[in-house]
Amino acid sequence: MHRIHRAQDLDPAVIVDVARAAGTLELAPELLTELAASRAATLADLDGETPVYGVNTGMGAFSSVRLDPAAQAHHQNTLMAGRAVGSAPWLRRDQARALLAARLRTFLDPAAGVSPALCVFLAELLNAGVVPAVPARGSGAAGEIIPLAHAGAALNGTGQVLDESGAATDAAPVMRAAGLPPRPFEAKEGVAFIEGVPGLTGLAVLAAAAVRTLLAQNVLVSAAAQAVVRASRDPLHPALGRGDDELAAVLAAMREVRGDGPVRALQAPVSFRVTAPALAVAMRAAGALDAAAGRALSMITDSPAHVDGAFVGTAGYAGTDLAVACGTLTTALTHLADLSVSRLHRLLDDNVTGLPRQLSDAPGRHVGMGTVHKRAAGVAHRLRRFAVPAVIGSMETSLGQEDVQSFGFEAAECLAEAIEGLRDVLACELLAVHQAVLLGGVPPGLGDRAAEALGAVAAVLPEGTGDRPFGRDVSTLIGLLTSGWGLIAL
């Protein structure tokens, strides 16, 4: 149970925990009291004739249209209906839960002006495991209006939620079965719900956590590959990390895995020598995404926001900071996949390893790891199309009212593809390292933790070195990596 006393308590670590259904939320009474005060101030300032975007006016190209009291009474809920235009594929359950948790975090800011009851409802929805069906693609607005309208429609009972299989089903019956009758949005709550970038923020928080794990695993696999080829330890010298904390951490971890075994040649192929700097670049990019997500959780993203007694239009829906950070990390991970493919290819070269060509136990009769490398090459090549920054290429919508977008959901999807692809390629390299150990024995001097981790690999794979459907082995190793195998502190 995570007891939230202030907005900052709902931090990225808690969001990840809640997204993975490993923790529940409770909003402390003192926080609810503060929210009640900000809500009262918001309602007081709404009681007048001043135009307030999305409350007593239309939105987008209709922002100049004033709504009469009758229209205003339904507007916060009808906002969802016409904007819920997406469809499958849906966000995964953990992704949609991360969106809701990030939305709740931004609602704890007084500038949102929503009721404490709505915040409690969001927490209860998360605790009950009711997950809105939110489209993963097709968001071309200057923000996240389409996916957030789907999430909002689930809350008021007009939308859909995910069943256990991940398919969409009507929300209202599921919510009632969970003891949560649908909740209509009240004054300003609907427009507050569909503004900002909680979807991209939640996706970024999850992605950054996944990348941290993947980078630690990359250190272990790549350094074990160095041990197999008996690469020179010169590129891992501690002095090379001077002035670069990330590189120093990577070098230290790789030295531990590589160990003090013998060296085969004066210089290993370049892919082995530049891995550490590339990992340091990816670490910095992951840190930049962490920082961007932290800013998005802390800054005012509502528009209009209730600030100093007035309703202020903001650009909190843009998401440019997060979209650019996602793109940078996507590029760094794509480069790491290229390096993994190159190292894997070198592992097949008997001139580099001193082991049988293609790591085949019967060259000519068995292909060994040759086709595994081809799989890795195909996966890595596919990733290159996702390295094009999503933030480039604006398109006008809303009759020119929204004439630029950051395409944040697309940036997050590209990053997710890079994470999945790098994990796939790394599994191929790990399989080749395992095969090399079976053919040539554990590399002399290999670090204890690396030897233990490779033992865990052997425990989940079939015995023997002969040809078999190696795709099954790769799938097993992808699952092992996903479960958190081989973590090394960085």
C-alpha positions in Angstrom: 0.0 0.0 0.0 1.3 3.4 -1.0 -0.1 6.1 1.2 0.1 9.4 -0.7 0.4 12.4 1.7 1.5 14.9 -1.0 1.7 14.9 -4.8 5.5 14.2 -4.8 4.8 10.8 -3.0 3.3 9.5 -6.2 6.7 9.4 -7.9 8.0 7.4 -10.9 8.9 4.4 -8.7 5.4 4.3 -7.3 3.9 4.7 -10.8 5.9 1.7 -12.0 4.8 -0.3 -9.0 1.2 0.6 -9.5 1.3 0.0 -13.2 2.6 -3.5 -12.7 -0.2 -4.1 -10.1 2.4 -4.6 -7.4 1.0 -1.9 -5.2 -2.2 -0.1 -4.3 -2.9 3.6 -3.5 -4.5 5.5 -0.6 -4.8 9.3 -0.6 -4.2 10.7 2.9 -6.9 12.8 4.6 -4.7 15.9 4.7 -4.1 15.7 0.9 -7.9 15.4 0.3 -8.4 18.4 2.5 -6.0 20.4 0.3 -7.7 19.2 -2.8 -11.1 20.2 -1.5 -9.8 23.7 -0.9 -8.4 24.0 -4.4 -11.6 22.7 -5.8 -13.7 25.2 -3.9 -11.5 28.0 -5.2 -11.8 26.7 -8.8 -15.6 26.5 -8.6 -15.8 30.0 -7.1 -13.8 31.5 -10.0 -15.9 29.6 -12.5 -19.0 31.3 -11.3 -19.1 34.2 -13.7 -19.2 35.2 -17.4 -15.5 35.0 -18.1 -14.8 32.6 -21.0 -13.0 29.5 -19.7 -11.8 27.2 -22.5 -13.5 23.8 -22.6 -15.8 24.7 -19.7 -18.2 27.3 -21.0 -16.7 27.3 -24.5 -16.1 24.7 -27.2 -12.7 23.3 -27.9 -10.2 23.6 -30.7 -11.8 25.2 -33.8 -14.9 25.8 -31.7 -13.2 27.6 -28.9 -15.0 30.8 -29.8 -18.4 29.2 -29.3 -20.0 30.1 -26.0 -22.0 27.3 -24.3 -25.3 28.0 -22.6 -25.9 26.6 -19.1 -27.8 23.6 -20.5 -24.9 22.7 -22.7 -22.4 23.3 -20.0 -24.2 20.8 -17.7 -23.4 17.9 -20.1 -20.2 19.3 -21.8 -17.6 17.7 -19.5 -18.9 14.2 -20.4 -19.8 14.8 -24.1 -16.2 15.9 -24.5 -15.3 12.2 -24.3 -17.8 10.8 -26.8 -16.8 12.6 -30.0 -13.1 12.3 -29.3 -12.9 8.6 -28.5 -12.2 7.8 -32.1 -9.4 5.2 -31.6 -9.5 1.5 -31.8 -7.2 -1.5 -31.3 -4.3 -2.1 -30.8 -4.8 -1.0 -27.2 -2.2 -0.1 -24.7 -1.1 -3.0 -22.5 -2.7 -3.2 -19.1 0.5 -1.9 -17.4 0.7 0.9 -19.8 -2.9 2.0 -19.4 -2.5 1.8 -15.6 0.7 4.0 -15.8 -1.4 6.5 -17.7 -4.0 6.6 -15.0 -1.4 6.8 -12.2 0.3 9.7 -14.0 -3.1 11.4 -14.5 -3.8 11.1 -10.8 -0.4 12.6 -10.0 -1.1 15.7 -12.1 -4.6 16.0 -10.6 -3.0 16.3 -7.1 -1.7 19.8 -8.3 -4.1 22.6 -7.2 -3.9 24.1 -10.7 -5.9 21.2 -12.0 -8.8 22.2 -9.8 -10.6 18.8 -9.9 -12.5 17.4 -7.0 -11.0 15.1 -4.3 -13.8 12.7 -5.2 -12.4 12.3 -8.7 -8.9 11.7 -7.4 -10.2 9.0 -5.0 -12.1 7.4 -7.8 -9.0 7.1 -9.9 -7.1 5.5 -7.0 -10.0 3.1 -6.4 -10.1 2.2 -10.1 -6.4 1.4 -10.0 -6.8 -0.6 -6.8 -9.7 -2.6 -8.3 -7.7 -3.5 -11.4 -10.2 -1.9 -13.8 -8.2 -0.9 -16.9 -9.5 1.4 -19.6 -9.1 0.4 -23.2 -6.8 3.1 -24.6 -5.7 3.1 -28.2 -1.9 2.8 -28.7 -1.9 4.5 -32.1 -3.7 7.1 -34.2 -3.2 10.1 -31.9 -2.7 13.1 -34.2 -3.9 15.9 -31.9 -1.7 18.5 -30.3 -1.7 16.5 -27.1 -3.4 13.3 -26.1 -7.0 14.1 -26.5 -7.9 10.8 -28.4 -6.4 8.3 -25.9 -7.4 10.4 -22.9 -11.0 10.6 -24.2 -11.1 6.8 -24.3 -9.8 6.6 -20.7 -12.3 9.3 -19.6 -15.2 7.5 -21.4 -14.3 4.4 -19.4 -14.6 6.4 -16.2 -18.0 7.7 -16.9 -19.3 4.4 -18.1 -19.7 5.1 -21.8 -16.4 3.6 -22.9 -14.6 0.3 -22.7 -12.2 -1.5 -20.4 -9.8 -4.4 -21.0 -10.7 -7.9 -19.9 -8.1 -10.4 -18.7 -7.2 -11.4 -22.3 -6.6 -7.8 -23.3 -9.8 -7.4 -25.4 -12.1 -4.4 -25.0 -15.5 -4.8 -23.4 -18.1 -2.3 -22.2 -17.0 -0.5 -19.1 -20.2 0.0 -17.1 -20.9 -3.6 -16.2 -17.3 -4.3 -15.3 -17.1 -1.2 -13.1 -20.3 -2.1 -11.3 -19.1 -5.6 -10.7 -16.0 -4.1 -9.1 -18.2 -2.0 -6.8 -17.4 1.2 -8.7 -20.4 2.7 -10.4 -19.4 4.9 -13.4 -18.6 8.5 -12.3 -19.7 11.4 -14.5 -17.3 14.3 -14.8 -18.2 17.5 -13.0 -17.4 21.2 -13.8 -14.0 21.5 -15.5 -13.1 17.9 -14.7 -13.6 16.6 -18.3 -11.4 19.1 -19.9 -8.8 18.6 -17.2 -8.9 14.9 -17.9 -8.1 15.2 -21.6 -5.4 17.8 -21.3 -1.7 17.3 -20.6 0.5 14.3 -21.4 -0.1 11.7 -18.7 -0.1 8.9 -21.3 3.3 9.7 -22.7 4.5 10.4 -19.1 3.4 7.0 -17.9 4.8 5.3 -20.9 8.1 7.1 -20.4 8.3 6.1 -16.8 7.8 2.4 -17.7 10.2 2.6 -20.6 13.0 4.1 -18.5 12.6 1.4 -15.9 12.8 -1.3 -18.6 15.8 0.3 -20.2 17.7 0.4 -16.9 17.3 -3.4 -16.6 18.2 -3.9 -20.3 21.4 -1.9 -20.1 22.6 -3.8 -17.0 21.9 -7.1 -18.9 23.7 -5.7 -22.0 26.8 -5.1 -19.8 26.8 -8.7 -18.7 26.3 -10.2 -22.1 28.7 -8.0 -24.0 31.4 -8.4 -21.4 30.9 -12.2 -21.4 31.3 -12.1 -25.2 34.6 -10.2 -24.6 35.7 -13.0 -22.3 34.8 -15.6 -25.0 37.0 -13.9 -27.6 39.6 -13.1 -25.0 39.5 -9.5 -25.9 42.1 -7.0 -24.7 41.1 -5.4 -21.5 42.7 -2.1 -22.6 39.4 -0.5 -23.6 38.1 -1.2 -20.0 40.9 0.7 -18.2 39.6 2.7 -15.3 41.4 5.9 -16.5 39.2 5.9 -19.6 36.2 6.8 -17.5 37.7 10.0 -16.2 35.2 12.9 -16.5 32.3 10.6 -17.4 30.5 9.0 -14.5 28.3 6.8 -16.6 31.3 5.5 -18.6 33.2 4.9 -15.4 30.3 2.8 -14.0 30.0 0.8 -17.2 33.8 0.1 -17.3 33.9 -1.1 -13.7 31.0 -3.5 -14.3 32.5 -4.8 -17.5 35.8 -5.4 -15.9 34.1 -7.4 -13.2 32.4 -9.6 -15.8 35.3 -9.9 -18.2 37.6 -10.9 -15.4 41.4 -11.3 -15.7 41.5 -14.2 -18.2 44.1 -14.4 -21.0 44.1 -12.0 -24.1 44.0 -13.5 -27.6 45.0 -10.5 -29.7 46.4 -7.0 -29.3 43.0 -5.5 -30.4 39.6 -7.0 -30.5 37.1 -6.0 -33.3 35.8 -2.5 -32.9 32.3 -3.6 -31.9 33.8 -5.0 -28.7 35.9 -1.9 -28.0 33.2 0.7 -28.4 30.4 -1.1 -26.5 31.2 0.6 -23.1 31.0 4.2 -24.5 27.7 3.3 -26.3 26.3 1.9 -23.1 27.2 5.1 -21.3 25.5 7.2 -24.0 22.3 5.1 -23.5 22.5 5.5 -19.7 22.6 9.3 -20.2 19.7 9.1 -22.6 17.7 7.0 -20.1 18.6 9.6 -17.4 17.4 12.4 -19.6 14.1 10.5 -20.1 13.8 10.1 -16.3 14.3 13.8 -15.9 11.8 14.7 -18.6 9.2 12.4 -16.9 9.9 14.0 -13.6 9.3 17.5 -15.0 6.1 16.4 -16.7 4.8 15.0 -13.3 5.7 18.2 -11.5 4.9 21.0 -13.9 1.5 22.4 -14.7 0.1 20.5 -17.7 -3.6 21.4 -17.4 -5.0 23.9 -19.9 -6.7 26.0 -18.8 -4.9 25.8 -15.4 -6.3 27.5 -12.4 -3.4 29.8 -11.3 -3.7 32.8 -9.0 -7.4 33.0 -9.2 -7.5 32.9 -13.0 -7.8 30.3 -15.8 -4.6 30.3 -17.8 -4.1 28.6 -21.2 -0.8 26.6 -21.2 1.3 24.5 -23.5 1.4 21.6 -21.1 -0.2 19.3 -23.6 2.7 19.6 -26.1 5.0 16.8 -24.7 7.9 18.0 -26.7 10.4 17.4 -23.9 9.3 13.8 -23.5 9.0 13.1 -27.2 12.5 14.3 -27.9 13.9 12.3 -24.9 12.2 9.2 -26.2 13.6 9.7 -29.6 17.2 10.2 -28.3 16.9 7.0 -26.2 15.5 5.1 -29.2 18.5 6.0 -31.3 20.9 5.0 -28.5 19.2 1.6 -28.1 19.1 1.0 -31.9 22.9 1.6 -31.9 23.4 -0.9 -29.1 21.4 -3.5 -31.2 23.7 -2.9 -34.1 26.7 -3.4 -31.9 25.2 -6.7 -30.5 24.7 -8.0 -34.0 28.3 -7.2 -34.9 29.7 -8.8 -31.8 27.5 -11.9 -32.5 28.9 -12.1 -36.0 32.5 -12.0 -34.6 31.6 -14.8 -32.2 31.0 -17.0 -35.3 34.5 -16.4 -36.7 36.9 -19.1 -35.7 39.8 -16.6 -36.3 38.4 -14.4 -33.6 37.4 -17.0 -31.0 39.5 -20.1 -31.7 36.3 -22.1 -31.6 34.6 -24.0 -34.4 33.3 -21.8 -37.2 29.8 -20.5 -36.6 29.9 -22.1 -33.2 28.8 -25.3 -34.9 29.6 -28.6 -33.2 29.7 -30.3 -36.6 30.7 -27.7 -39.3 29.1 -28.5 -42.6 26.4 -30.7 -41.1 25.2 -28.3 -38.5 24.7 -24.5 -39.0 25.4 -23.6 -35.4 24.7 -20.0 -34.6 24.9 -18.8 -38.3 21.1 -18.4 -38.7 20.6 -17.1 -35.2 22.9 -14.2 -36.3 20.7 -13.7 -39.4 17.7 -13.3 -37.1 19.5 -10.7 -35.1 20.5 -8.8 -38.2 16.9 -8.7 -39.4 15.6 -7.5 -36.0 18.3 -4.8 -35.8 17.6 -3.6 -39.4 13.9 -3.2 -38.6 14.7 -1.0 -35.7 16.3 1.7 -37.9 12.9 2.9 -39.1 11.9 3.6 -35.5 15.0 5.8 -34.9 13.4 8.6 -37.0 12.3 11.2 -34.4 8.5 11.2 -34.2 8.5 14.9 -33.3 9.6 15.8 -36.8 6.8 16.3 -39.3 3.9 18.4 -38.2 0.4 18.1 -39.6 -2.4 20.7 -39.3 -5.7 19.7 -37.6 -8.7 21.5 -36.2 -8.9 23.9 -39.2 -5.4 25.2 -38.3 -6.1 25.8 -34.6 -3.8 22.8 -33.9 -1.1 23.3 -36.5 1.7 21.4 -34.8 2.0 18.2 -32.8 4.8 16.3 -30.9 3.3 12.9 -31.7 4.2 11.7 -28.2 2.4 8.3 -28.4 4.3 7.6 -31.6 7.6 8.5 -29.9 6.7 6.1 -27.0 5.8 3.3 -29.4 9.1 3.7 -31.3 11.0 3.5 -28.0 9.0 0.4 -27.0 10.0 -1.2 -30.3 13.6 -0.4 -29.7 13.4 -1.9 -26.2 11.8 -5.1 -27.5 14.2 -5.3 -30.5 17.3 -4.8 -28.4 16.1 -7.5 -26.0 15.6 -9.9 -28.9 19.0 -9.2 -30.4 20.7 -9.5 -26.9 19.0 -12.9 -26.5 20.5 -14.0 -29.7 24.0 -12.9 -28.6 23.4 -14.5 -25.2 22.6 -17.8 -26.9 25.8 -17.6 -28.9 27.8 -17.0 -25.7 26.1 -20.0 -24.2 27.0 -22.1 -27.2 30.6 -20.9 -27.1 30.8 -21.9 -23.4 29.5 -25.4 -24.2 32.0 -25.8 -27.0 35.1 -24.3 -25.4 34.4 -24.2 -21.7 33.9 -21.3 -19.3 36.4 -18.6 -20.3 39.3 -18.5 -17.9 39.0 -15.7 -15.4 35.4 -15.0 -16.1 33.8 -13.1 -13.1 31.9 -15.1 -10.6 28.6 -13.3 -11.1 28.9 -13.8 -14.9 29.6 -17.5 -14.4 26.6 -17.8 -12.1 24.4 -15.9 -14.6 25.5 -18.2 -17.5 24.7 -21.2 -15.3 21.1 -19.8 -15.0 21.0 -19.7 -18.8 22.1 -23.3 -19.1 19.4 -24.3 -16.6 16.6 -23.1 -18.9 17.9 -24.3 -22.3 18.1 -27.9 -23.7 21.3 -29.8 -23.3 23.7 -30.2 -26.2 25.2 -28.2 -28.9 23.6 -29.8 -32.0 21.2 -28.0 -34.3 17.6 -27.7 -33.1 14.9 -25.1 -33.5 17.0 -22.3 -31.9 14.1 -19.9 -32.2 12.6 -21.6 -29.1 15.8 -21.0 -27.3 15.8 -17.3 -28.2 12.2 -17.0 -27.0 13.2 -18.7 -23.7 16.1 -16.2 -23.3 13.8 -13.2 -24.1 11.6 -14.4 -21.3 14.6 -14.7 -19.0 15.8 -11.2 -19.8 12.3 -9.8 -19.3 12.1 -11.5 -15.9 15.2 -9.5 -14.7 18.1 -12.0 -15.3 21.6 -10.8 -15.0 21.3 -7.5 -13.3 24.5 -5.7 -12.5 24.7 -2.5 -10.5 25.6 0.5 -12.7 
